[in-house]
């Protein structure tokens, strides 16, 4: 009982990092996300669960404006990061994505060396004055990605030559290299074997001490293992959001219960 990762009290004291109000997403004429209101807490892992095509990845991509890259996509409503509207015209999406990092479903290292994969973001954002500072950022990021010990002797080797699990941890190291405040993960383990999955899950648990982590997962077991808060999406609606334990044991909405017990999905 006493080694629980957090107490109810400290959960209540977490500050809101991202707030979404009345968010709607349209792909052309299709209304993909409807009336979503949610507060995502700082230094917490929030899991988005729900059947395929329910809108969880679409909503995740609203949080760092990745949907801007899709011509037919339109986002309405308000999403704030630390109280600032991320869709304000003054906000540069490139700068926003340095603050709100993203890790994708399939590991996607750049066709560059392990070192250059991690150094890329800090270089373009001018975070290092010299090679020594860049070396330090790369090492720190690879340590945060829990992969430093495996690659420290071959930083010049191509990132694409690593195993799938190592590539995904390299992508996490690359995402944290720009010192983001939020880390978005879109099914980060779906292409990995069970051992690599458990390594990434352990890493997610460590990362929440520093970042607000939002993970889309099709695995309810994974959501139960790694998250403190869970949001259940169904047909573009956010049906229910709350403490992970409560969502899985005492859901308030019959649709959530149907999904968790396997009747829908």
Secondary structure, 3 states (H helix, E strand, C coil): CCCCCCCHHHHHCCCEEEEEEEEEEEECCEEEEEEEEEEEECCCEEEEECCCCCCHHHHHHHCCCHHHHCCCEEEEEEEEECCEECCCCCCCHHHHHHHEEEECCCCCCCCCEHHHHHHHHHHHCCCCCCHHHHHHHHHHHHHHCCCHHHHCCCCCCEHHHCCHHHHHHHHHHHHHCCCCCEEEEECCCCCCCHHHHHHHHHHHHHHCCCCEEEEECCCHHHHHHHCCEEEEEECCEEEEEEEHHHHHHCCCCHHHHHHHCCCCC
